[in-house]
Amino acid sequence: MTDAWRFIDTGPCKAVYNMAIDEAIATVVRKDNAPTTLRLYGWNTPSVSIGCFQKISDINIDYCIDKRITVVRRPTGGRAIFHDKELTYSVSVKTTSGIFSKGLLDSYKKMSKAFCLAFSKIGLTPEVKLLKETRHTSLITRHSRSPLCFQSASYGEITINNMKIVGSAQKRWTDGLLQQGSIPYIIDKDEMVKIFRLNSSHESMEALTGLKEIIPRLNPDVFKDNIRIAFEETFNIKLIPSSPSKEELSLAEELEAHKYLSHQWNFQR
């Protein structure tokens, strides 16, 4: 019997809502009130998300305020991402049993397999990093201390022609996980240099690329459909188109107001 997961495509949303609804969905999934959920979304304005444990000083806050670029702290770890023209995803699952019960690295590897299949369906040849990262094994060693997510590849992350194409991070509880990831279509390198105080747009950005820079005629709707099909084939499941439940929407509203809009959460570090 094929398992059924939820497939939620919310389209572009504001930054704080994106984080709130992802955490809300993960919470409800962990409570067994919803099945495993794949959500695809975007950002309605250029925004920056920083990792849960990242220092806010990694970001040029004054520049972001001046340019009205929203800065929000993610529930997941990892480094900062500038979100603009991209596809973002989240996967919420229980980990007490089943295919995601074997730990962090195994779950990264399994989800990467699904995304690699999706990239293959649009004619690309992706590679997955399957070595644990040390101080000496960063994809781009000289940028390993960068605050920017896309300047190094961690275990299970995907590269194309040695350029990182997906940035992912997880939040883990004892009974579940939330994985969030960013797949840029076009990268505004000049803007990123200013946001992250990078030295040179040429040297710092040489290993960054977006999908539409590789495939100019990429159809985002077709790509999203390929992701859905790839997940179904990889995990032998059926993705059922859905929307967030009333419980999730209510919890997201609470999280947005009391967490993701709060100065204490976003600027605590």
Secondary structure, 3 states (H helix, E strand, C coil): CCEEEEEEEEEEECHHHHHHHHHHHHHHHHCCCCCCEEEEEEECCCEEEECCCCCHHHCCHHHHHHCCCEEEECCCCCCEEEECCEEEEEEEEECCCCCCCCCHHHHHHHHHHHHHHHHHHCCCCCEECCCCCCCCCCCCHHHCCCCEHHHCCCCCCEEECCEECCEEEEEECCCEEEEEEEEECCCCHHHHHHHCCCCCHHHHCCCECCHHHHCCCCCHHHHHHHHHHHHHHHHCEEEEEECCCHHHHHHHHHHHHHHHCCHHHHCCC
